[in-house]
Amino acid sequence: MKRTVKILLMLALSSALLSGCNTARGVGEDIKAVGHAISHAAS
């Protein structure tokens, strides 16, 4: 169950990353969001 949730979370974040980062600032924010999601998924 946890693995499925992690996979779905990573898919959602990667799609947001690919569609939302139009500037250098946007890339930084997206990477930060991915880091937060990974740390929350790990705990």
C-alpha positions in Angstrom: 0.0 0.0 0.0 2.7 2.5 0.9 4.6 1.7 -2.3 1.5 2.5 -4.4 1.0 5.8 -2.6 4.7 6.7 -3.1 4.5 5.9 -6.8 1.3 7.9 -7.3 2.8 10.8 -5.4 5.9 10.8 -7.5 3.9 10.6 -10.7 1.8 13.6 -9.6 4.8 15.6 -8.6 6.8 14.8 -11.8 3.8 15.8 -13.9 3.5 19.1 -12.0 7.3 19.6 -12.3 7.2 19.1 -16.1 4.1 21.3 -16.6 4.8 24.1 -14.1 8.5 25.1 -14.3 8.8 27.9 -16.9 11.4 29.9 -15.1 14.5 29.2 -13.0 12.5 30.3 -9.9 9.8 27.8 -10.8 12.4 25.0 -11.2 13.7 25.7 -7.7 10.2 25.7 -6.2 9.3 22.5 -7.9 12.5 20.8 -6.7 11.8 22.0 -3.2 8.3 20.6 -3.3 9.6 17.2 -4.5 12.1 17.2 -1.6 9.3 17.9 0.9 7.1 15.2 -0.6 9.9 12.6 -0.5 10.6 13.4 3.2 7.0 13.2 4.1 6.6 9.9 2.2 9.7 8.5 4.0 8.4 9.3 7.5 
